[in-house]
């Protein structure tokens, strides 16, 4: 056991961080997608069904975001500090929108007036869209690098400096991916007219994602070739983009056959595979520096002490399976179609 745990602690924590990010993207991703397409629904019944489809799970899904922040803070404190320094505006926007989304879900049903519920519907949808875009902008800049100087601090304090073509494309692709993921989840939870409408919405969301994904891929190959360097150097890694393409192609195939759970699983595989591709291309770098590669934050120069990583790894090996087990239990308990009653949102 000691030999197993003594193997390269920073790498183990990089894997744990990747698992936490993937868990959040797959689980809260469909929550955000449901919110992003919420205003496409018509009438009180459809919108209540939409919100109640994620009602029992949305707050539990956000636990994975807390885990991600906790891992960064405890295992890679310089990265945590640099992110909240350079991405302060976008991360604060993310946190504020998370609050607004939660409030929208809880407050919407407190009053019967149409204007009251319509206002919270708009708040729920807009906050979900902005969260997805903020996540995408942050990820996009983390991929191409940020202006880190020798003391691992940002040299630019303007949030507008982080808006570039690549990060905008990543943000749009993230939103499109979550919209597709959320619509596929909703199909499995609904019936009647909303079910029929969602089949149409899911197909359009899939087209939106495919177009966004192709544009992002072409731009990356043409203008950010460094992000595909490891795949070009190691032919065995080519299976990752192949897996992504096959999973994307399987979504419309499953939709045509009416296998919506299979389409949803394929969507989850797309999210996980894209994040694996990002991890493979970045490792061991966590935050590249555009000023000098030597200023970049890596899993080795930005990690906590070995003793701290050792103790936390033992805790993580106990806590993460418990969280995963609880998440599985909740989804199993609330499986099936949504049925509204007096206790629903």
Protein Blocks (a to p, Z undefined) as FASTA:
>chain_A
ZZmmmgokllmmmmmmmmmmmmmmmmmmmmmmmmmmmmmpgcjklmmmmmmmmmmmmmmm
mmmmmmmmmmmmmmmmmlmmmmmmmmmmmmmmmmmmmmmmmmmmmmmmmpmbfklmmmmm
mmmmmmmmmmmmmmmmmmmmmmnopaddfkopafbfbfklmpcfklmmmmmmmmmmmmmm
mmmmmmmmgghjllmmmmmmmmmmmmmmmmmmmmmmmmmmmmmmmlmmmmmmmmklmmmm
mmmmmmmmmmmmmmmnopaklmmmmmmmmmmmmmmmmmmmmpmcfbdcfkbmklpccfkl
mcccfklmmmmmmmmmmmmmmmmmmmmmmmmmmgcjddddfkbZZ
